[in-house]
């Protein structure tokens, strides 16, 4: 497979744009930072007063990079105008360098969800919408045809994280979707809506969450929605990364790690059975093949770790991966060479 890289200046521009968006997030701090420990993890919250009432707002899991930014919040606030001008210039640079941009309808949805706190509160963009954003993370050019999609946008989050955060979105996604002309698609339980369809197109928005056995609809209280539970999804959205979608001056979102995305695609491709699902399975395998080709050269240790992690999870996981790799001998050889 012929992999074409973006130019070094383009890669640096993307990394700079991502850094500036993270700085922008930290610059909104107005209160004091406090820690809360849950299940062996430490989460950071902003405590602030509104009138006589104390409020708290989830900031993120405690990591050195986030701590450093929060400590610089005042300085970052002072640089706001210069930072936003630079973000606009960098976005124009990336468009000129051939980075694939987000279409208006998808971009406006991601922008509204980002402002509401969907990604801050654990929401992770998955599917082809997330795959397209690896152009910046990995510094590679992507085929427009390979990214062709129906407009579907999928979001996933852990149910237990959504419960433990004790915070919620500033605006309910259902209200945002209504404004964007999406209608709820009723499920068997009409009170649990996890899928929306746009009235003037075939575009769909779905909310998903990991299943550990029965695949049923579960609540995501932090996001204010219900979600369809799916097995194997826990592997995909563990330890996600942040990325920038090129809409306006960029939208900060959260996506799966590319190595986990690649291995997960091998698993879900084998789950698809018949009809339209066969077309989706071919697309799954094509995306896995591309990412494995890139990662086996540029990040072999990360890819090997994700591959071994999936194989260690039991015979059902191994069988699904093996079934997909039977159709992908070159990809199978690349993965075998890593371990």
Rosetta blueprint (number, residue, H / E / L):
1 X L
2 X L
3 X L
4 X L
5 X E
6 X L
7 X L
8 X H
9 X H
10 X H
11 X H
12 X H
13 X H
14 X H
15 X H
16 X H
17 X H
18 X H
19 X H
20 X H
21 X H
22 X H
23 X H
24 X H
25 X H
26 X H
27 X L
28 X L
29 X L
30 X L
31 X L
32 X E
33 X E
34 X E
35 X E
36 X E
37 X E
38 X E
39 X L
40 X L
41 X E
42 X E
43 X E
44 X E
45 X E
46 X E
47 X E
48 X E
49 X E
50 X E
51 X L
52 X L
53 X E
54 X E
55 X E
56 X E
57 X E
58 X E
59 X E
60 X E
61 X E
62 X L
63 X L
64 X H
65 X H
66 X H
67 X H
68 X H
69 X H
70 X H
71 X H
72 X L
73 X H
74 X H
75 X H
76 X H
77 X H
78 X H
79 X L
80 X H
81 X H
82 X H
83 X H
84 X H
85 X H
86 X H
87 X H
88 X H
89 X H
90 X H
91 X H
92 X H
93 X H
94 X H
95 X H
96 X H
97 X L
98 X L
99 X L
100 X L
101 X L
102 X L
103 X L
104 X H
105 X H
106 X H
107 X H
108 X H
109 X H
110 X H
111 X H
112 X H
113 X H
114 X H
115 X H
116 X H
117 X L
118 X L
119 X L
120 X L
121 X L
122 X L
123 X L
124 X E
125 X E
126 X E
127 X L
128 X H
129 X H
130 X H
131 X H
132 X L
133 X L
134 X H
135 X H
136 X H
137 X H
138 X H
139 X L
140 X E
141 X L
142 X L
143 X L
144 X L
145 X L
146 X L
147 X L
148 X L
149 X L
150 X L
151 X L
152 X L
153 X E
154 X E
155 X E
156 X E
157 X L
158 X L
159 X H
160 X H
161 X H
162 X H
163 X H
164 X H
165 X L
166 X L
167 X L
168 X L
169 X L
170 X L
171 X L
172 X L
173 X H
174 X H
175 X H
176 X H
177 X H
178 X H
179 X H
180 X L
181 X L
182 X E
183 X E
184 X E
185 X L
186 X L
187 X L
188 X L
189 X L
190 X L
191 X L
192 X L
193 X L
194 X L
195 X E
196 X E
197 X E
198 X E
199 X L
200 X L
201 X L
202 X L
203 X L
204 X E
205 X E
206 X E
207 X E
208 X E
209 X E
210 X E
211 X L
212 X L
213 X L
214 X L
215 X L
216 X L
217 X E
218 X E
219 X E
220 X E
221 X L
222 X L
223 X L
224 X L
225 X E
226 X E
227 X E
228 X E
229 X E
230 X E
231 X L
232 X L
233 X H
234 X H
235 X H
236 X H
237 X H
238 X L
239 X L
240 X L
241 X E
242 X E
243 X E
244 X E
245 X E
246 X L
247 X L
248 X L
249 X L
250 X L
251 X E
252 X E
253 X E
254 X E
255 X E
256 X L
257 X L
258 X H
259 X H
260 X H
261 X H
262 X H
263 X H
264 X H
265 X H
266 X H
267 X H
268 X H
269 X H
270 X H
271 X H
272 X L
273 X L
274 X L
275 X L
276 X H
277 X H
278 X H
279 X H
280 X H
281 X H
282 X H
283 X H
284 X H
285 X H
286 X H
287 X H
288 X H
289 X H
290 X H
291 X H
292 X H
293 X H
294 X H
295 X H
296 X H
297 X H
298 X H
299 X L
300 X H
301 X H
302 X H
303 X H
304 X H
305 X H
306 X H
307 X H
308 X H
309 X H
310 X H
311 X H
312 X L
313 X L
314 X L
315 X H
316 X H
317 X H
318 X H
319 X H
320 X H
321 X H
322 X H
323 X H
324 X H
325 X H
326 X L
327 X L
328 X L
329 X H
330 X H
331 X H
332 X H
333 X H
334 X H
335 X H
336 X H
337 X L
338 X L
339 X L
